[in-house]
């Protein structure tokens, strides 16, 4: 059975299409949205779950564990992958991502938020230091989708300080609106194309192909048991 049979194709690309759809809708909004870097990593990890499932997880599946645990091995391996994604999100350096706003637009709003949580804040180029709450960051923009990241600078960071800054920044951005951003349609288009491709491959696949794919993917354990 080809690695690109309809079942594997759908498993691989439906989660990715869902991720692109959510990102496209987020970038199409007229309001800036603040999220954490950890949330972004976790969302990307979920979007790549299908590709990992039919790629590394299936390729490096332990044969002994497969024979012993049968089809339950899939749930174990997926749980391990999700735990790894969660760990990667938790140990990543503090970061905030602000969608639908450029660095130049965000800078004065960020200064207002910083003045509330730490009156001793100071700028040094694109770097912002808030010594009282233990936050040091620099601004990094992604022009294509008009998103801006606030990336931690230096090893000594206060998680509580980042939470306070994020909360105040969200409050300051509530009354801000932005113009529509056409490039966000690229994400929506890619998501729709992937979903249609998955549906078409399953729709035009024969019952024998679908049954063989399901049997090969999920029933190997019972056959070996």
N, C-alpha and C positions, 0 to 999 in steps of 0.2 A: 504494500500500500504506500502510495506516495506521501511524503511528509506534507504535501499541500492538498490533501483530501479535504472535502467540504467541512467536515467536523473540526479538524485541526485548524483550518483557515478561520472558521468562526470563533473558536476558542482563543486564537491568537489575536484577532483584530477587533472583536466586539468591545473588550475593555479599553483598548487603545482609542477606538472611535468614541466611546463614552467620555474618555478623558479630554479628547480634542473638542468634543461638543461642549462640555462644561467650560473649558478654557475659552472657546469661541464666544459663548454667551456672556462670559465674564468680561471679555475685552470689548464686547459690543455695548455694554451698559454705559450710560452717560454719567454715572457716579463713580468716583474713585473708591476702590475697595482695598482695605488693608488686611493682609493675612501674614502669618508667620512663615519663615523659611521651612520650619519643620512640617507644617501642614502641606506646603508645596511639595516637599520631598515625598511625603506619604501619599499624596494624590498621584504623583508620577509613578510611584511604586505600584499602586493599584492599577494604573493604566497599563503598566507593563506586565501585569500578572499573567495574562494569556500568552504572551510571547515567551515568558520564562517557563510557563507550564509545558508548552510543546517544544521548548528548546532545551535549556540546561536541566530542568527537572526530569524530563523524559529521557534525555540522553544519558545523564549520570545517575539514573535511578538505581539504587543498590539492589542487585539481584537476590541476595540472601534475604533482605528485608521484604522484598516483593513476594517471595515464596512463602514467607512466614505470616505476613500481615494481609496478603491478598490485596484487594482494591482499597483497603483502608490506608495503604501507603501513600495514596494521592493526598488524602487529608493531612497526613503527617507532614509530607513535604511542603504542601502549600502553607500549613501553619508555621513551619520553620522559615519559609520565605517571608511571610508577613511579619514574623518576629524580627527577622533581619532588617526589614524595611523600617519597622518601628524603632529598632535600635539605632539605625542610621539617622533617622529623624531626630531622635532624642539627643544624640551625641554631636550633632552638627552645630557649628558655631551660630550664635544668635544672628538672626536676620529678619527683616521685615520686607515684604513685597507690597508695593502700592500699585494697583492696576489702574489704567486709564488716566495717567497723569505723567507729565514729563519732569525731569529733575528741576528745570528752571521754574516750573509751576509749583512744584512741591516745596522748594526751598523756603519761601517765606512762611508757608503754612507750618513747615517743620520748625522753623524758628519760633513761631508763636506757641507751638506745643512744648518746645524745649524750655521756653521762658516760664511756663506754668509749673513744670515738674522740677526744673533746676534753674534758678535765676542766674547762676554763675556760668551758664553755658557759653561756649565760645566756638567760633568757626576758624578753621585754618585751611583755606582753599575749599575743597569739597569734603573736608573732614569736620566732623562735629564732635565736640567733647562735652560731656555732662558729668563733671567730676563728683558731684554730690550723690548722684544715684548710680554711679559706677558704669556709665555707658560711653563708649567711644565707637564712632562709626564713620563710614564714608559713603557717599552717594554714587550709585552705579546705575546708569540708565540703559534701557533696551528700546532703542528708537523705533524698531519695526512695529512693535505692538504697544508703544507708548506706555511702557511699564517702568517703574523705578524701584530699585532695591536699596535698602539701607543695610549695609554689610558691616559687621563688627570689625573693629581694628584693634589688634592687640589681644593678648591672652586673658587679661583680667577684666571680666565682664560680670555684671550683676543681672541675673535673670529677672529678679523683681523689678529692677530699673527698666529693663526692656519692656516688661508688661505695663508699667506705668506710662512709658512713652507711647506704646501702641494704643493704649486706652485713650490718652489725651489726643493723639493724632486722629483717631477715628472720630472723636467729638468735633475736632476742628474741620474735618472734611465733610461733615454731614450736609452743610449748605452749599457745597461746591458741585458744580456740574461741568461736564466736558463735552466737546463736540463729538459726533460720531466718528469712528475710526475704521475706514474701509478695509485695511489689511486684516482686521479680525475676521473678515469673511473667509479668508484663506483657511483658517482653522475649522470653521463650520463646513466649508466645502469638502475639506479632507475627511471630516467625520462622516458626512453624508455619503461620500463616495465609498468609504470603507464599509459602511452599513449596507449599502446597496450591493456591493460586491459580495459580502457574506451571504446576504439573502439570495442573490442570484445563484451562487455556487450550490447552496443547499437546495434551492427550488429545482434546478436543472440536474441535480445529481440523482442517479437511479437509486431505487430502494436497496439494491444489492450493494452499491457503493457505500451508502450511509450505514447499512447494517454491518458491513465489513469494517468500516472505520470505527464504529462504536465498539464492535467486538474486539478489534485489535488494541484499542486504546484502554478499554476498561475491563475486559474479561480475561486478560492474560493471566491474572492471578488465579482465577478459578481453574483455568486449564492446567496450570502448573501444579496446583494444589493436589 
